[in-house]
Amino acid sequence: MLRQILFAVFIVVTACTQTPPDTGVFAPDIDPSGKQVNAMVVGERLMDAGEYELALDAFTRAAASDGFTGENLSAMGVANFGLGRMDQALAMFERALKIEPEWPGLLNNYGIALMAKGRFADAVQIFTKAVALDNGQNDSIRKNLAEAVEKYENSVYSAQNNETERMPQGIKIISDEQFP
């Protein structure tokens, strides 16, 4: 009987002193005296990793603590663009442009979102303004302008061709001047 009691005590003591197996997951302890990490930096790193939803959460936290700035609204627009949410991306870029209307990088991102929505004429205007504000220094903005111009011209040409192709034979378009 004494052996059984000693064995039970041994089992209990051994079970209480075992260390958990190493799973490879490391979660650091909370440092109560530590500083909060900048949410914008966290969001940018998450976007670099392709984690747009998490990045959007980080940018939202940054806006909650710092207020809505052109920088975090623009970053939220980029994250929404990465998620394929073009309407939300455009809305964020437009809000950011009310705060920072002469930021070439923001204008560039807005122009890209406009192109994604098929609004090539608007994109040409935005890229033109971005190139002017940047003094033509940024190759990416200049290339985006050239692409927007090409897509705009192709869309106008395509629309003209489609219009004439759809017209029934024998119908003539008349102008307002031809009405009495």
C-alpha contacts under 8 A as a table, 3 or more apart, distances in Angstrom:
res1	aa1	res2	aa2	distance
1	M	4	Q	5.12
1	M	5	I	6.44
2	L	5	I	5.17
2	L	6	L	6.17
3	R	6	L	5.14
3	R	7	F	6.02
4	Q	7	F	5.02
4	Q	8	A	6.17
5	I	8	A	5.12
5	I	9	V	6.20
6	L	9	V	5.09
6	L	10	F	6.04
7	F	10	F	5.00
7	F	11	I	6.21
8	A	11	I	5.11
8	A	12	V	6.24
9	V	12	V	5.14
9	V	13	V	6.09
10	F	13	V	5.22
10	F	14	T	6.00
11	I	14	T	5.15
11	I	15	A	6.03
12	V	15	A	5.17
12	V	16	C	6.24
13	V	16	C	5.22
13	V	17	T	6.37
14	T	17	T	5.34
14	T	18	Q	6.37
15	A	18	Q	5.68
22	D	25	V	7.72
31	D	34	G	5.08
37	V	41	V	7.74
37	V	42	V	7.40
38	N	41	V	5.44
38	N	42	V	6.48
38	N	62	A	7.56
39	A	42	V	4.94
39	A	43	G	6.04
39	A	58	A	5.27
39	A	59	F	6.29
39	A	61	R	6.45
39	A	62	A	5.15
40	M	43	G	5.01
40	M	44	E	6.16
40	M	58	A	6.61
40	M	59	F	5.77
40	M	62	A	6.05
40	M	72	N	7.20
41	V	44	E	5.14
41	V	45	R	6.25
42	V	45	R	5.22
42	V	46	L	6.19
42	V	55	A	7.23
42	V	58	A	6.49
43	G	46	L	5.03
43	G	47	M	6.17
43	G	54	L	7.26
43	G	55	A	4.12
43	G	56	L	6.85
43	G	57	D	7.72
43	G	58	A	5.00
43	G	59	F	5.85
44	E	47	M	5.09
44	E	48	D	6.24
44	E	55	A	6.79
44	E	75	A	8.00
45	R	48	D	5.02
45	R	49	A	6.37
45	R	55	A	7.85
46	L	49	A	4.99
46	L	50	G	6.31
46	L	51	E	5.10
46	L	52	Y	6.70
46	L	54	L	6.67
46	L	55	A	5.19
47	M	50	G	4.85
47	M	51	E	5.34
47	M	52	Y	5.35
47	M	55	A	5.76
47	M	79	A	7.04
48	D	51	E	7.54
51	E	54	L	5.58
51	E	55	A	6.11
52	Y	55	A	4.85
52	Y	56	L	6.01
52	Y	79	A	5.06
52	Y	80	N	7.28
52	Y	82	G	6.17
52	Y	83	L	6.29
53	E	56	L	5.08
53	E	57	D	6.43
53	E	79	A	7.07
53	E	80	N	7.99
53	E	83	L	7.23
54	L	57	D	5.02
54	L	58	A	6.32
55	A	58	A	4.98
55	A	59	F	6.18
55	A	79	A	6.62
56	L	59	F	5.09
56	L	60	T	6.10
56	L	75	A	7.92
56	L	76	M	5.72
56	L	79	A	5.74
56	L	80	N	7.37
57	D	60	T	5.04
57	D	61	R	6.27
58	A	61	R	5.05
58	A	62	A	6.27
59	F	62	A	4.90
59	F	63	A	6.21
59	F	72	N	5.96
59	F	75	A	6.94
59	F	76	M	6.18
60	T	63	A	5.01
60	T	64	A	6.18
60	T	72	N	7.91
60	T	76	M	7.61
61	R	64	A	4.96
61	R	65	S	6.33
62	A	65	S	5.25
62	A	66	D	5.76
62	A	67	G	7.34
62	A	72	N	7.17
63	A	66	D	5.17
63	A	67	G	4.51
63	A	68	F	4.94
63	A	69	T	7.28
63	A	72	N	6.55
64	A	67	G	5.63
64	A	68	F	7.63
66	D	69	T	7.71
68	F	72	N	6.46
68	F	73	L	6.42
69	T	72	N	5.46
69	T	73	L	6.08
69	T	96	A	7.05
69	T	99	I	7.14
70	G	73	L	5.24
70	G	74	S	5.92
70	G	95	R	7.76
70	G	96	A	4.41
70	G	97	L	7.02
70	G	99	I	5.60
70	G	100	E	5.73
71	E	74	S	5.19
71	E	75	A	6.16
71	E	96	A	7.33
72	N	75	A	4.87
72	N	76	M	6.01
73	L	76	M	5.01
73	L	77	G	6.19
73	L	92	M	5.48
73	L	93	F	6.65
73	L	95	R	6.96
73	L	96	A	5.32
74	S	77	G	4.96
74	S	78	V	6.32
74	S	92	M	6.31
74	S	93	F	5.51
74	S	96	A	5.83
74	S	106	L	6.44
75	A	78	V	5.04
75	A	79	A	6.21
76	M	79	A	5.07
76	M	80	N	6.14
76	M	89	A	7.26
76	M	92	M	6.53
77	G	80	N	5.10
77	G	81	F	6.07
77	G	88	Q	6.94
77	G	89	A	4.07
77	G	90	L	6.76
77	G	91	A	7.54
77	G	92	M	4.89
77	G	93	F	5.67
78	V	81	F	4.93
78	V	82	G	6.16
78	V	89	A	6.51
78	V	109	N	7.38
79	A	82	G	5.00
79	A	83	L	6.35
79	A	89	A	7.65
80	N	83	L	4.98
80	N	84	G	6.30
80	N	85	R	5.12
80	N	86	M	6.85
80	N	88	Q	6.28
80	N	89	A	5.05
81	F	84	G	5.00
81	F	85	R	5.46
81	F	86	M	5.59
81	F	88	Q	7.85
81	F	89	A	5.34
81	F	113	A	7.17
82	G	85	R	7.50
85	R	88	Q	5.54
85	R	89	A	6.14
86	M	89	A	4.93
86	M	90	L	6.06
86	M	113	A	6.49
86	M	116	A	7.51
86	M	117	K	7.09
87	D	90	L	5.17
87	D	91	A	6.21
88	Q	91	A	5.01
88	Q	92	M	6.21
89	A	92	M	5.19
89	A	93	F	6.19
89	A	113	A	7.08
90	L	93	F	5.11
90	L	94	E	6.05
90	L	110	Y	6.57
90	L	113	A	6.37
90	L	114	L	7.38
91	A	94	E	5.13
91	A	95	R	6.23
92	M	95	R	5.13
92	M	96	A	6.13
93	F	96	A	4.99
93	F	97	L	6.08
93	F	106	L	7.07
93	F	109	N	7.66
93	F	110	Y	5.76
94	E	97	L	5.05
94	E	98	K	6.54
94	E	110	Y	7.67
95	R	98	K	5.32
95	R	99	I	7.01
96	A	99	I	5.27
96	A	100	E	6.03
96	A	101	P	7.66
96	A	106	L	7.81
97	L	100	E	4.84
97	L	101	P	4.44
97	L	102	E	7.66
97	L	103	W	7.91
97	L	106	L	7.34
97	L	107	L	7.68
98	K	101	P	5.80
100	E	103	W	5.83
101	P	107	L	7.95
102	E	107	L	7.69
102	E	130	A	7.73
102	E	133	L	6.79
103	W	106	L	5.45
103	W	107	L	6.29
103	W	130	A	7.50
103	W	133	L	7.67
104	P	107	L	5.00
104	P	108	N	6.05
104	P	129	K	7.85
104	P	130	A	4.54
104	P	131	V	7.20
104	P	133	L	6.20
104	P	134	D	6.06
105	G	108	N	4.99
105	G	109	N	6.32
105	G	130	A	7.45
106	L	109	N	5.13
106	L	110	Y	6.14
107	L	110	Y	5.01
107	L	111	G	6.06
107	L	126	I	6.12
107	L	127	F	6.75
107	L	129	K	7.72
107	L	130	A	5.69
108	N	111	G	5.05
108	N	112	I	6.29
108	N	126	I	7.28
108	N	127	F	6.04
108	N	130	A	6.36
108	N	141	I	6.13
108	N	144	N	7.80
109	N	112	I	5.10
109	N	113	A	6.36
110	Y	113	A	5.17
110	Y	114	L	6.21
110	Y	123	A	7.81
110	Y	126	I	7.53
111	G	114	L	4.98
111	G	115	M	6.21
111	G	122	D	7.57
111	G	123	A	4.56
111	G	124	V	7.48
111	G	126	I	5.69
111	G	127	F	6.03
112	I	115	M	5.09
112	I	116	A	6.28
112	I	123	A	7.11
112	I	144	N	7.59
113	A	116	A	4.99
113	A	117	K	6.42
114	L	117	K	5.14
114	L	118	G	6.40
114	L	119	R	5.16
114	L	120	F	6.77
114	L	122	D	6.88
114	L	123	A	5.52
115	M	118	G	4.90
115	M	119	R	5.36
115	M	120	F	5.36
115	M	123	A	5.95
115	M	148	A	6.96
116	A	119	R	7.50
119	R	122	D	5.60
119	R	123	A	6.27
120	F	123	A	4.89
120	F	124	V	6.13
120	F	148	A	5.79
120	F	149	V	7.36
120	F	151	K	6.49
120	F	152	Y	4.96
121	A	124	V	5.18
121	A	125	Q	6.56
121	A	148	A	7.73
121	A	149	V	7.80
121	A	152	Y	5.95
122	D	125	Q	5.24
122	D	126	I	6.31
123	A	126	I	5.07
123	A	127	F	6.00
123	A	145	L	7.79
123	A	148	A	6.27
124	V	127	F	5.24
124	V	128	T	5.98
124	V	145	L	6.01
124	V	148	A	5.51
124	V	149	V	5.95
124	V	152	Y	7.80
125	Q	128	T	5.13
125	Q	129	K	6.33
126	I	129	K	5.19
126	I	130	A	6.24
127	F	130	A	4.89
127	F	131	V	6.06
127	F	141	I	6.67
127	F	142	R	7.64
127	F	144	N	7.04
127	F	145	L	5.17
128	T	131	V	5.20
128	T	132	A	6.21
128	T	145	L	6.59
129	K	132	A	5.07
129	K	133	L	6.14
130	A	133	L	5.16
130	A	134	D	6.02
130	A	141	I	7.08
131	V	134	D	5.05
131	V	135	N	5.86
131	V	136	G	4.89
131	V	137	Q	7.63
131	V	138	N	7.55
131	V	141	I	6.33
131	V	142	R	6.36
132	A	135	N	5.02
132	A	136	G	6.33
133	L	136	G	7.80
134	D	137	Q	5.76
134	D	138	N	6.81
136	G	139	D	7.43
136	G	141	I	7.88
136	G	142	R	6.70
138	N	141	I	5.56
138	N	142	R	6.51
139	D	142	R	5.14
139	D	143	K	6.09
140	S	143	K	5.10
140	S	144	N	6.06
141	I	144	N	5.01
141	I	145	L	6.16
142	R	145	L	5.07
142	R	146	A	6.30
143	K	146	A	5.06
143	K	147	E	6.18
144	N	147	E	5.04
144	N	148	A	6.05
145	L	148	A	5.06
145	L	149	V	6.15
146	A	149	V	5.16
146	A	150	E	6.21
147	E	150	E	5.07
147	E	151	K	6.10
148	A	151	K	5.11
148	A	152	Y	5.94
149	V	152	Y	5.05
149	V	153	E	6.09
150	E	153	E	5.18
150	E	154	N	6.09
151	K	154	N	5.01
151	K	155	S	5.97
152	Y	155	S	5.09
152	Y	156	V	6.18
153	E	156	V	5.18
153	E	157	Y	6.09
154	N	157	Y	5.07
154	N	158	S	5.85
155	S	158	S	4.97
155	S	159	A	5.93
156	V	159	A	5.09
156	V	160	Q	6.16
157	Y	160	Q	5.15
157	Y	161	N	6.21
158	S	161	N	5.09
158	S	162	N	6.02
159	A	162	N	5.07
159	A	163	E	5.99
160	Q	163	E	5.13
160	Q	164	T	6.46
161	N	164	T	5.38
161	N	165	E	6.11
162	N	165	E	4.99
162	N	166	R	6.08
163	E	166	R	5.33
163	E	167	M	6.42
164	T	167	M	5.21
167	M	171	I	7.18
168	P	171	I	6.16
174	I	178	Q	6.56
175	S	178	Q	5.64
175	S	179	F	7.61
176	D	179	F	5.62
177	E	180	P	7.64
